[in-house]
Amino acid sequence: MDDPVPILLIASTDTASRRTLEDELRRRYGADYEVVVCVDYAHGRAVLEGLRRWKRAVALILGCYGPGDHGGLDFLRRAYGYHPAAKRGVVVTWGDFASAPTVFRALSQGYAEFLVIRPERPRDEEFHGAVTDALDDWHLAQGVGFEAVRLIGEVGVSRTHMLRDSMSRNHIPVGFHPAGSASAQRTLEGLGLQNPALPVLVLEFTAPPVVLENPTDLEIAEAMGVTRPPSPDKVFDVVVVGAGPSGLAAAVYAASEGLSTMVVEAEAVGGQAGTSSLIRNYPGFSRGVSGAHLAYRTFHQAWTLGADFLFLRTVESLREDGTHYAVSVSGGSVVRCRSVVVATGADYRRIGLPQLEDLVGRGVFYGSTVSEAPSMAGKQVCVVGGGNSAGQAVLHLARYAKKVTLLVRGPSLSASMSEYLIAQLAASRNVSVRPGTTIVGARDQDGFLAALKVAGSGEPSGSAGEEIEAAGLFVLIGSSPRTSWLPDTVQRDKAGFLRTGAAWDPGGDEAARSDGPPLALETSLPGVFAIGDVRSGSIKRVATAVGDGATVVSMLHSYLAGKTAAPSISQEGASPGTGS
């Protein structure tokens, strides 16, 4: 009990299922987890209540549903209230197709997170693959594991929050030690540091450990040593700007088809999708997949296929370089290439209230639900937004928070959110949805968010509003395209998204398109393509972003094969900005 291991709990009234599951879990996971078996569901609930009182971590809960056991689904639904962070799986028997409609309906309502078929033979790797994926997601959400990087910083400081979020999304095992805590003091004393400039990063995986005081992103990237700028004489076939789903897909297909590929990313792989705790509607993942895992696997795939990456570097401008393009990145580096794929995506829009902007990192967050959710344990939290990202954020936060309120400006969720998410929100007991609601103010306590003032969407902006308790606010509304680093000659729509293909307006750029109309994903500049959320008219779904990434590679081949003239970019329009 000095270092209690996580619990894997099985409950079933069916003796055969109980025995089979116990044997499989003990053989495969018994060395690292404690396997607890309950002979019925009342017993299971009592054990879960005891584990909660003893503050034991429960990683996985399995219940059964089939001809001989109809209580597992209700048990799993109730188990959420005892251990919301635990992964919950319903076990069915092969061939029991009559139970499928009931099980699928329960899954869509959030009774459980995944379905798995009961093993019928030793070493059933399909079963264990499902269990391992669930445990992997659980560990990632808990932030447990070794500390490749140790971060010491002040709670509530924006820079500290940004570093924690970036490390977590990039799959870098990071341990956070609040300034003033005993562990932080021991670390600083061991390093001989007195009153260092916070935050402090200690790269534990180097020999000796590298210590960085209040480092810039560029200093972190150089110290990590994972990716370095290419030599000035290197010319890539394509530079992909942004490592969200579309950019990563483009990198996979481009590298696999022999194109020399460089990907530049300012923050973390996965983009907005990388912050999603569970994507249930991505084809091929019947049990769902976390955005972080999907992004990391795709990044690793592109990397092993030969794509180069530059992380924590911002693209500042695009200009002509003879017959090529030159992409300027932070730190003074320039990457030369024959074509460019813009996959910078979009930022969540800011609410614009000064009271909230002053509290960013101290209770107010844009995205960041995965990394910040554990800190919301036992608190009341609000989420603003009406899309799938907001729905996924609410469900993830509800594992930790006492109550989560979704604030929606519109009259309902049906026009902007997938039905499976709406059903799960309705089935979650600690979730409430308030349509037709906007935030009009906020109140802090000791410098941290304490409450929000909300009003009906139709009420005047000066309305006093109703105050609701909120220790955390997660904003996932709208999108603002990351295109300011591009020259003005790249056509945009009224909202700033990049026009491609048929959306191109020939009236404004005859000279720039002397070679004819652009390809379907090509912008008004020859050889500059736009994919994913940054593209005007795109559908904001991960699958369509990946489709863009795959499709654009065939157009890159066509462009590169027929390239005969240098691009034309007016130097006046090539102003630096913030890119991904």
C-alpha positions as CSV (number, residue, x, y, z in Angstrom):
1,M,0.0,0.0,0.0
2,D,3.0,2.3,0.1
3,D,2.9,2.5,-3.7
4,P,-0.5,1.1,-4.6
5,V,-0.8,0.0,-8.2
6,P,-3.9,0.8,-10.3
7,I,-6.9,-1.4,-10.3
8,L,-8.5,-3.5,-13.1
9,L,-12.0,-4.4,-12.0
10,I,-14.2,-7.1,-13.4
11,A,-17.9,-7.5,-12.5
12,S,-20.3,-10.1,-13.9
13,T,-23.0,-12.5,-12.8
14,D,-21.9,-15.0,-15.5
15,T,-19.4,-17.4,-14.1
16,A,-17.8,-18.4,-17.4
17,S,-17.3,-14.8,-18.4
18,R,-15.9,-13.9,-15.0
19,R,-13.5,-16.8,-14.9
20,T,-12.3,-16.1,-18.5
21,L,-11.7,-12.4,-18.0
22,E,-10.0,-12.9,-14.6
23,D,-7.6,-15.5,-16.1
24,E,-6.7,-13.3,-19.1
25,L,-6.2,-10.1,-17.1
26,R,-4.1,-11.7,-14.3
27,R,-1.8,-13.5,-16.8
28,R,-1.2,-10.5,-19.0
29,Y,-1.4,-7.5,-16.5
30,G,-1.0,-9.0,-13.0
31,A,2.5,-7.8,-12.5
32,D,1.6,-4.1,-13.0
33,Y,-2.1,-3.9,-11.9
34,E,-4.2,-5.4,-9.2
35,V,-7.1,-7.4,-10.7
36,V,-10.3,-7.3,-8.6
37,V,-13.1,-9.6,-9.5
38,C,-16.8,-9.1,-8.3
39,V,-19.4,-11.8,-8.4
40,D,-22.3,-9.5,-9.0
41,Y,-22.9,-5.8,-9.6
42,A,-24.0,-4.8,-6.1
43,H,-20.6,-6.2,-5.0
44,G,-18.9,-4.3,-7.8
45,R,-20.5,-1.0,-6.7
46,A,-19.6,-1.6,-3.1
47,V,-15.9,-2.3,-4.0
48,L,-15.8,0.8,-6.2
49,E,-17.1,2.9,-3.3
50,G,-14.5,1.5,-1.0
51,L,-11.7,2.1,-3.6
52,R,-12.9,5.7,-3.9
53,R,-12.7,6.2,-0.1
54,W,-9.2,4.7,0.0
55,K,-8.2,7.0,-2.9
56,R,-7.1,4.0,-5.0
57,A,-6.7,4.6,-8.8
58,V,-9.0,2.5,-11.0
59,A,-7.7,2.3,-14.5
60,L,-10.3,-0.1,-16.1
61,I,-13.8,-1.4,-15.3
62,L,-15.2,-4.2,-17.3
63,G,-18.9,-5.3,-17.2
64,C,-20.7,-7.9,-19.3
65,Y,-23.8,-8.0,-21.3
66,G,-25.4,-11.1,-22.9
67,P,-28.0,-13.8,-22.5
68,G,-26.8,-14.7,-19.1
69,D,-26.0,-11.3,-17.8
70,H,-28.0,-8.2,-18.5
71,G,-26.7,-6.0,-15.6
72,G,-23.4,-4.9,-17.0
73,L,-24.5,-1.8,-18.9
74,D,-26.3,-0.3,-16.0
75,F,-23.3,-1.1,-13.7
76,L,-20.9,0.7,-16.1
77,R,-23.2,3.7,-16.2
78,R,-23.2,3.9,-12.4
79,A,-19.5,3.2,-12.2
80,Y,-18.8,6.5,-13.8
81,G,-20.0,8.3,-10.7
82,Y,-17.5,6.4,-8.5
83,H,-14.4,6.6,-10.7
84,P,-15.1,9.0,-13.7
85,A,-11.4,8.8,-14.9
86,A,-11.5,5.0,-15.3
87,K,-11.9,3.5,-18.7
88,R,-15.2,1.5,-19.0
89,G,-15.6,-1.4,-21.4
90,V,-18.6,-3.7,-22.0
91,V,-17.7,-7.3,-22.8
92,V,-20.0,-9.3,-25.1
93,T,-19.8,-12.9,-26.4
94,W,-19.2,-13.7,-30.0
95,G,-22.4,-14.5,-31.9
96,D,-24.8,-12.7,-29.5
97,F,-26.1,-10.5,-32.3
98,A,-29.5,-10.0,-30.7
99,S,-27.8,-7.9,-28.0
100,A,-26.1,-5.6,-30.5
101,P,-28.8,-2.9,-30.7
102,T,-29.0,-2.5,-26.9
103,V,-25.2,-2.4,-26.5
104,F,-24.7,0.1,-29.4
105,R,-27.4,2.3,-28.0
106,A,-25.8,2.3,-24.5
107,L,-22.4,3.1,-26.0
108,S,-23.8,6.1,-27.9
109,Q,-25.3,7.3,-24.6
110,G,-22.0,7.1,-22.8
111,Y,-22.7,4.0,-20.6
112,A,-19.3,2.7,-21.6
113,E,-16.5,3.8,-23.9
114,F,-15.6,0.7,-25.8
115,L,-16.9,-2.7,-26.6
116,V,-14.8,-5.9,-26.6
117,I,-15.5,-9.5,-27.4
118,R,-14.9,-12.0,-24.6
119,P,-11.8,-14.1,-25.3
120,E,-12.6,-17.6,-26.5
121,R,-9.0,-18.8,-26.8
122,P,-5.7,-18.2,-25.0
123,R,-3.7,-15.2,-26.2
124,D,-6.6,-13.4,-27.8
125,E,-4.6,-10.5,-29.1
126,E,-7.7,-8.6,-30.4
127,F,-9.1,-8.5,-26.8
128,H,-5.7,-7.5,-25.3
129,G,-5.3,-4.9,-28.0
130,A,-8.5,-3.2,-26.9
131,V,-7.5,-3.4,-23.2
132,T,-4.0,-2.1,-23.9
133,D,-5.3,0.9,-25.9
134,A,-7.7,1.7,-23.1
135,L,-4.9,1.6,-20.5
136,D,-2.6,3.6,-22.7
137,D,-5.3,6.4,-23.0
138,W,-5.8,6.2,-19.2
139,H,-2.1,6.7,-18.4
140,L,-1.8,9.5,-20.9
141,A,-4.7,11.3,-19.3
142,Q,-3.3,10.8,-15.8
143,G,0.1,12.1,-16.7
144,V,1.8,9.2,-14.9
145,G,5.1,7.7,-15.9
146,F,8.7,8.7,-15.9
147,E,9.7,12.4,-16.2
148,A,11.8,12.9,-19.3
149,V,11.4,16.6,-18.6
150,R,10.8,18.2,-15.2
151,L,9.0,21.5,-15.2
152,I,9.1,23.9,-12.3
153,G,6.8,26.9,-12.6
154,E,4.2,29.0,-10.9
155,V,0.6,27.8,-11.1
156,G,-1.6,30.1,-13.1
157,V,1.2,31.6,-15.1
158,S,0.4,31.5,-18.8
159,R,3.9,30.5,-19.9
160,T,3.9,27.6,-17.5
161,H,0.5,26.4,-18.8
162,M,1.6,26.7,-22.4
163,L,4.7,24.6,-21.8
164,R,2.7,21.9,-19.9
165,D,0.2,21.7,-22.7
166,S,2.8,21.7,-25.5
167,M,4.8,18.9,-23.8
168,S,1.8,16.8,-23.1
169,R,0.4,17.1,-26.7
170,N,3.8,16.2,-28.1
171,H,4.0,13.0,-26.1
172,I,6.9,14.2,-24.0
173,P,6.7,12.8,-20.5
174,V,6.7,15.9,-18.4
175,G,6.4,16.2,-14.6
176,F,5.1,19.5,-13.3
177,H,6.3,20.7,-9.9
178,P,4.7,23.9,-8.6
179,A,7.1,26.5,-7.5
180,G,7.4,26.4,-3.7
181,S,6.5,22.8,-3.4
182,A,8.8,20.4,-1.6
183,S,9.7,18.5,-4.8
184,A,10.5,21.8,-6.6
185,Q,12.7,22.9,-3.8
186,R,14.6,19.6,-3.7
187,T,15.2,19.8,-7.5
188,L,16.4,23.4,-7.4
189,E,18.7,22.7,-4.5
190,G,20.1,19.7,-6.2
191,L,20.9,21.8,-9.2
192,G,22.4,24.6,-7.2
193,L,19.8,27.1,-8.3
194,Q,18.7,30.0,-6.1
195,N,15.9,32.3,-7.2
196,P,16.0,31.1,-10.9
197,A,14.0,32.8,-13.6
198,L,10.8,30.7,-13.8
199,P,9.7,28.5,-15.4
200,V,12.7,26.1,-15.2
201,L,12.9,23.1,-17.5
202,V,15.2,20.2,-16.6
203,L,15.9,17.7,-19.5
204,E,16.3,14.6,-17.5
205,F,17.0,12.4,-20.5
206,T,20.3,14.1,-21.3
207,A,23.6,13.3,-19.6
208,P,24.2,15.5,-17.7
209,P,20.7,17.0,-17.5
210,V,20.2,20.3,-19.4
211,V,18.8,23.1,-17.3
212,L,16.9,25.9,-19.0
213,E,15.7,29.0,-17.1
214,N,12.6,30.7,-18.7
215,P,13.5,29.4,-22.1
216,T,12.1,30.5,-25.4
217,D,10.5,27.9,-27.7
218,L,13.6,28.1,-30.0
219,E,15.9,27.4,-27.0
220,I,13.8,24.4,-26.0
221,A,13.9,23.0,-29.6
222,E,17.7,23.4,-29.8
223,A,18.2,21.8,-26.4
224,M,15.9,18.9,-27.3
225,G,18.0,18.2,-30.4
226,V,15.3,16.2,-32.1
227,T,15.0,18.4,-35.2
228,R,17.4,20.9,-36.7
229,P,17.1,23.3,-39.6
230,P,18.4,22.0,-42.9
231,S,21.5,23.3,-44.7
232,P,20.9,26.4,-46.8
233,D,21.6,24.6,-50.1
234,K,19.0,21.9,-49.4
235,V,15.9,22.3,-51.6
236,F,12.8,20.2,-50.6
237,D,10.1,19.1,-53.0
238,V,7.5,20.4,-50.5
239,V,7.3,22.2,-47.2
240,V,4.2,21.5,-45.2
241,V,3.4,24.3,-42.8
242,G,1.4,22.8,-39.9
243,A,1.3,19.4,-38.3
244,G,-2.5,18.9,-37.7
245,P,-4.4,16.0,-39.3
246,S,-4.2,17.4,-42.8
247,G,-0.5,18.4,-42.6
248,L,0.5,15.1,-41.1
249,A,-1.5,13.2,-43.8
250,A,0.2,15.2,-46.5
251,A,3.6,14.4,-45.0
252,V,2.8,10.6,-44.9
253,Y,1.7,10.5,-48.5
254,A,4.4,12.8,-49.8
255,A,7.2,11.1,-48.1
256,S,5.9,7.6,-49.0
257,E,5.8,8.6,-52.7
258,G,9.4,9.8,-52.8
259,L,8.9,13.6,-52.3
260,S,11.5,15.2,-50.1
261,T,9.3,16.7,-47.3
262,M,9.8,19.2,-44.5
263,V,7.0,19.8,-41.9
264,V,7.2,23.0,-39.8
265,E,5.1,23.1,-36.6
266,A,5.0,25.9,-34.0
267,E,3.2,24.2,-31.2
268,A,2.3,20.5,-31.1
269,V,1.4,17.7,-33.5
270,G,-2.4,17.2,-34.0
271,G,-3.6,20.8,-34.1
272,Q,-7.0,21.3,-32.5
273,A,-7.8,17.6,-33.1
274,G,-4.8,16.7,-30.9
275,T,-6.6,18.2,-27.9
276,S,-9.7,15.9,-28.3
277,S,-9.9,13.3,-25.6
278,L,-11.8,10.8,-27.7
279,I,-12.8,10.9,-31.3
280,R,-15.6,8.4,-31.9
281,N,-16.4,9.0,-35.5
282,Y,-13.1,8.6,-37.2
283,P,-13.3,5.6,-39.7
284,G,-11.4,2.5,-38.6
285,F,-11.5,3.1,-34.8
286,S,-14.6,1.5,-33.6
287,R,-13.6,2.0,-30.0
288,G,-12.6,5.6,-30.6
289,V,-9.2,7.1,-30.5
290,S,-7.8,10.1,-28.6
291,G,-6.6,13.0,-30.7
292,A,-3.2,12.9,-29.1
293,H,-2.7,9.2,-30.0
294,L,-4.0,9.6,-33.5
295,A,-1.7,12.6,-34.1
296,Y,1.4,10.9,-32.6
297,R,1.0,7.7,-34.6
298,T,0.6,9.7,-37.8
299,F,3.6,11.8,-37.0
300,H,5.7,8.7,-36.2
301,Q,4.5,7.2,-39.5
302,A,5.5,10.3,-41.5
303,W,8.9,10.4,-39.7
304,T,9.7,6.8,-40.3
305,L,8.8,7.2,-44.0
306,G,11.4,10.0,-44.3
307,A,9.7,13.3,-43.7
308,D,11.8,15.9,-41.8
309,F,10.3,18.0,-39.0
310,L,11.0,21.4,-37.4
311,F,9.1,21.8,-34.1
312,L,8.6,24.8,-31.9
313,R,9.4,27.1,-34.8
314,T,7.1,29.7,-36.3
315,V,6.8,30.4,-40.0
316,E,7.3,34.1,-40.5
317,S,7.1,34.7,-44.2
318,L,7.0,33.2,-47.7
319,R,9.0,34.8,-50.6
320,E,10.4,34.1,-54.0
321,D,13.9,32.6,-54.2
322,G,14.8,32.3,-57.9
323,T,12.8,29.4,-59.3
324,H,11.9,28.2,-55.8
325,Y,10.1,29.4,-52.7
326,A,11.8,30.4,-49.4
327,V,10.0,29.8,-46.1
328,S,11.5,31.9,-43.3
329,V,11.1,30.4,-39.8
330,S,11.8,31.8,-36.4
331,G,15.4,31.8,-35.3
332,G,16.6,33.1,-38.7
333,S,16.4,29.8,-40.6
334,V,15.2,29.6,-44.2
335,V,13.8,26.4,-45.8
336,R,13.9,26.4,-49.6
337,C,11.4,24.3,-51.5
338,R,9.7,23.8,-54.9
339,S,6.1,23.9,-53.5
340,V,4.3,24.7,-50.2
341,V,1.3,23.1,-48.5
342,V,-0.4,25.4,-46.1
343,A,-2.0,23.3,-43.3
344,T,-1.9,25.9,-40.5
345,G,-5.5,25.3,-39.4
346,A,-7.2,27.9,-37.2
347,D,-7.1,29.2,-33.7
348,Y,-10.1,29.2,-31.4
349,R,-11.6,32.7,-31.4
350,R,-11.2,34.8,-28.3
351,I,-14.2,35.9,-26.3
352,G,-12.8,39.4,-26.1
353,L,-13.8,40.3,-22.5
354,P,-10.8,41.9,-20.7
355,Q,-11.8,40.2,-17.4
356,L,-11.3,36.8,-19.1
357,E,-8.1,37.7,-21.0
358,D,-6.5,38.7,-17.7
359,L,-7.2,35.2,-16.3
360,V,-5.8,33.1,-19.2
361,G,-3.9,30.3,-17.6
362,R,-5.5,31.0,-14.3
363,G,-8.8,29.3,-14.9
364,V,-9.4,30.4,-18.4
365,F,-8.1,28.2,-21.2
366,Y,-8.4,28.1,-25.0
367,G,-8.5,24.4,-25.8
368,S,-6.1,22.5,-23.5
369,T,-8.8,20.3,-21.9
370,V,-6.6,17.1,-21.9
371,S,-3.7,18.6,-20.0
372,E,-5.8,20.8,-17.6
373,A,-8.7,18.4,-16.9
374,P,-7.1,16.7,-13.8
375,S,-6.6,20.0,-12.1
376,M,-10.4,20.5,-12.3
377,A,-11.1,17.6,-10.0
378,G,-14.1,18.3,-7.7
379,K,-14.7,21.8,-9.2
380,Q,-17.5,23.4,-11.3
381,V,-16.4,24.1,-14.8
382,C,-17.8,25.7,-17.9
383,V,-17.1,25.1,-21.6
384,V,-18.1,27.5,-24.4
385,G,-18.8,26.2,-27.9
386,G,-21.3,24.2,-29.9
387,G,-19.1,22.0,-32.1
388,N,-17.7,18.5,-31.7
389,S,-14.5,19.8,-30.0
390,A,-16.6,21.4,-27.3
391,G,-18.7,18.3,-26.8
392,Q,-15.6,16.1,-26.5
393,A,-14.1,18.6,-24.1
394,V,-17.2,18.5,-21.9
395,L,-17.2,14.7,-21.7
396,H,-13.5,14.6,-20.8
397,L,-13.8,17.3,-18.2
398,A,-16.8,15.5,-16.7
399,R,-14.5,12.7,-15.6
400,Y,-12.8,15.0,-13.1
401,A,-15.1,18.0,-12.4
402,K,-18.0,18.0,-10.0
403,K,-20.2,19.6,-12.7
404,V,-19.6,20.8,-16.3
405,T,-21.9,23.4,-17.9
406,L,-21.8,23.8,-21.7
407,L,-22.6,27.4,-22.7
408,V,-24.0,27.6,-26.3
409,R,-24.8,30.8,-28.1
410,G,-27.2,29.2,-30.5
411,P,-30.6,27.8,-29.8
412,S,-29.5,24.2,-29.9
413,L,-26.6,21.8,-30.6
414,S,-28.3,19.9,-33.5
415,A,-26.9,22.1,-36.2
416,S,-23.2,21.9,-35.2
417,M,-22.6,18.8,-33.1
418,S,-22.7,15.1,-34.0
419,E,-25.7,13.2,-32.7
420,Y,-23.6,10.7,-30.8
421,L,-22.0,13.5,-28.7
422,I,-25.4,15.1,-28.0
423,A,-26.7,11.8,-26.8
424,Q,-23.7,11.3,-24.5
425,L,-24.1,14.8,-23.1
426,A,-27.7,14.2,-22.3
427,A,-26.9,10.9,-20.5
428,S,-24.1,12.4,-18.3
429,R,-25.4,13.2,-14.9
430,N,-22.9,15.9,-14.1
431,V,-23.3,17.8,-17.4
432,S,-25.8,20.5,-18.2
433,V,-26.3,22.4,-21.5
434,R,-27.4,26.0,-21.6
435,P,-28.4,27.1,-25.1
436,G,-28.9,30.7,-26.0
437,T,-26.3,31.8,-23.5
438,T,-23.3,34.2,-23.7
439,I,-20.7,35.3,-21.1
440,V,-20.9,38.9,-20.2
441,G,-18.4,39.1,-17.3
442,A,-16.3,37.2,-14.8
443,R,-15.2,37.4,-11.1
444,D,-11.9,36.2,-9.8
445,Q,-10.7,35.3,-6.3
446,D,-7.0,35.6,-5.4
447,G,-6.2,36.1,-9.1
448,F,-8.0,32.9,-10.3
449,L,-11.4,32.5,-12.0
450,A,-14.2,32.0,-9.4
451,A,-17.4,32.8,-11.3
452,L,-18.9,33.7,-14.7
453,K,-21.6,36.1,-15.4
454,V,-23.9,34.9,-18.2
455,A,-26.9,36.3,-20.0
456,G,-29.3,35.3,-22.7
457,S,-27.9,35.7,-26.2
458,G,-30.6,38.3,-27.0
459,E,-30.0,40.4,-24.0
460,P,-28.0,43.7,-24.3
461,S,-24.2,43.5,-23.8
462,G,-24.4,45.7,-20.7
463,S,-26.7,43.2,-18.9
464,A,-25.8,42.5,-15.3
465,G,-26.2,38.8,-16.0
466,E,-26.6,35.7,-13.8
467,E,-23.5,34.6,-11.9
468,I,-22.6,30.9,-11.9
469,E,-19.7,29.4,-10.0
470,A,-16.8,28.3,-12.3
471,A,-13.2,27.4,-11.4
472,G,-12.4,26.7,-15.0
473,L,-13.6,28.0,-18.4
474,F,-12.6,26.2,-21.6
475,V,-13.2,28.2,-24.8
476,L,-13.7,26.3,-28.0
477,I,-15.6,28.6,-30.3
478,G,-15.3,29.4,-34.0
479,S,-12.0,29.7,-35.8
480,S,-9.6,32.3,-36.9
481,P,-7.3,31.1,-39.8
482,R,-3.5,31.3,-39.3
483,T,-2.6,33.0,-42.5
484,S,-1.0,36.3,-41.6
485,W,2.5,35.1,-42.6
486,L,1.4,34.6,-46.2
487,P,1.8,37.4,-48.8
488,D,-1.3,39.5,-49.7
489,T,-1.3,38.0,-53.2
490,V,-2.7,34.7,-51.7
491,Q,-6.5,35.1,-52.1
492,R,-8.6,34.9,-49.0
493,D,-12.4,34.9,-48.4
494,K,-14.1,37.5,-46.2
495,A,-13.2,35.5,-43.0
496,G,-9.6,35.2,-44.0
497,F,-9.6,31.5,-45.1
498,L,-7.6,30.6,-48.2
499,R,-9.4,30.3,-51.5
500,T,-8.5,27.3,-53.6
501,G,-9.5,25.8,-57.0
502,A,-12.9,26.8,-58.1
503,A,-13.1,29.4,-55.3
504,W,-10.3,31.4,-57.0
505,D,-11.2,34.8,-58.4
506,P,-9.5,35.4,-61.7
507,G,-10.3,39.1,-61.7
508,G,-7.7,40.0,-59.1
509,D,-4.7,37.8,-60.0
510,E,-4.4,37.3,-63.8
511,A,-0.6,37.9,-63.6
512,A,-0.1,35.5,-60.7
513,R,-2.0,32.8,-62.6
514,S,-0.6,33.2,-66.0
515,D,-0.4,29.4,-66.2
516,G,-4.2,29.0,-66.0
517,P,-6.6,28.3,-63.2
518,P,-5.4,26.6,-60.0
519,L,-5.7,23.0,-59.2
520,A,-8.5,22.0,-56.8
521,L,-6.5,22.6,-53.7
522,E,-4.1,25.2,-55.1
523,T,-4.2,28.8,-54.1
524,S,-3.9,31.9,-56.3
525,L,-0.1,31.4,-56.2
526,P,1.2,28.5,-58.3
527,G,2.7,25.7,-56.3
528,V,1.1,27.0,-53.0
529,F,-1.7,24.7,-51.8
530,A,-4.1,24.9,-48.9
531,I,-5.6,22.0,-47.0
532,G,-7.6,21.3,-43.9
533,D,-9.4,24.0,-41.8
534,V,-7.4,26.9,-43.3
535,R,-9.0,26.3,-46.7
536,S,-12.1,28.2,-47.5
537,G,-15.2,26.0,-47.6
538,S,-13.5,23.1,-45.8
539,I,-15.6,20.7,-43.6
540,K,-14.3,20.8,-40.1
541,R,-13.8,17.1,-39.6
542,V,-10.6,15.1,-39.0
543,A,-11.4,12.6,-41.8
544,T,-11.9,15.4,-44.4
545,A,-8.7,17.1,-43.3
546,V,-6.8,13.8,-43.8
547,G,-8.5,13.4,-47.1
548,D,-7.2,16.8,-48.1
549,G,-3.7,15.8,-47.1
550,A,-3.9,12.6,-49.2
551,T,-5.4,14.4,-52.2
552,V,-3.0,17.3,-52.4
553,V,0.0,15.0,-53.0
554,S,-1.3,13.9,-56.4
555,M,-1.6,17.6,-57.2
556,L,1.9,18.2,-56.0
557,H,3.1,15.6,-58.5
558,S,1.2,17.3,-61.3
559,Y,2.6,20.7,-60.4
560,L,6.2,19.6,-59.9
561,A,6.1,17.6,-63.2
562,G,4.9,20.6,-65.2
563,K,6.8,23.4,-63.3
564,T,8.4,25.6,-65.9
565,A,8.4,29.2,-64.5
566,A,9.3,30.8,-61.2
567,P,6.5,31.9,-58.9
568,S,5.6,35.5,-58.7
569,I,5.3,37.1,-55.3
570,S,5.3,40.8,-54.7
571,Q,7.8,41.5,-51.9
572,E,5.5,44.3,-50.5
573,G,2.9,41.6,-49.7
574,A,5.3,39.2,-48.0
575,S,4.9,40.5,-44.5
576,P,6.0,38.5,-41.5
577,G,3.2,37.2,-39.2
578,T,2.3,34.3,-37.0
579,G,2.2,30.9,-38.6
580,S,1.8,27.4,-37.3
